[in-house]
Amino acid sequence: MQEPVGTCKKCGKALYCLDGFFYGVKENGGVFCFDCSEEEEKDQM
């Protein structure tokens, strides 16, 4: 089962829950796709 839960705060990509697992990352008051989340981590180092 696939449910839309929002969009990535950085790139606007649609984010979904698939079978109860959220495919994305919640941080800094927003949600991000995995790709943008990894870029944010690299920028903070």
C-alpha positions as a printed NumPy array, in Angstrom:
array([[ 0.   ,  0.   ,  0.   ],
       [ 1.352,  3.41 , -0.981],
       [ 0.199,  6.63 ,  0.697],
       [ 1.428, 10.141, -0.171],
       [ 2.651, 12.015,  2.91 ],
       [ 4.189, 15.194,  1.518],
       [ 6.97 , 16.61 , -0.614],
       [10.685, 17.06 , -0.082],
       [11.381, 20.486,  1.396],
       [14.435, 20.943, -0.846],
       [13.622, 19.435, -4.275],
       [ 9.834, 19.027, -4.192],
       [ 9.863, 15.275, -4.87 ],
       [ 6.717, 13.459, -3.688],
       [ 7.289, 11.334, -0.563],
       [ 5.298,  8.234,  0.349],
       [ 4.707,  5.663,  3.047],
       [ 4.982,  2.156,  1.594],
       [ 3.567, -0.643,  3.737],
       [ 3.981,  1.455,  6.882],
       [ 7.558,  2.601,  6.19 ],
       [ 8.199,  6.28 ,  5.445],
       [10.536,  6.646,  2.475],
       [12.208,  9.877,  3.477],
       [13.742, 11.662,  6.458],
       [12.147, 13.998,  8.998],
       [14.567, 16.646, 10.231],
       [14.759, 20.358, 11.015],
       [10.974, 20.732, 10.975],
       [10.532, 19.338,  7.468],
       [10.67 , 16.187,  5.389],
       [13.362, 15.388,  2.831],
       [13.966, 12.636,  0.275],
       [16.977, 10.417,  0.974],
       [19.11 , 12.157, -1.685],
       [18.541, 15.67 , -0.293],
       [19.002, 14.442,  3.271],
       [22.444, 13.067,  2.384],
       [23.377, 16.393,  0.735],
       [22.316, 18.296,  3.892],
       [24.518, 16.044,  6.045],
       [27.529, 16.657,  3.773],
       [26.923, 20.435,  3.837],
       [26.877, 20.478,  7.659],
       [30.272, 18.719,  7.975]])
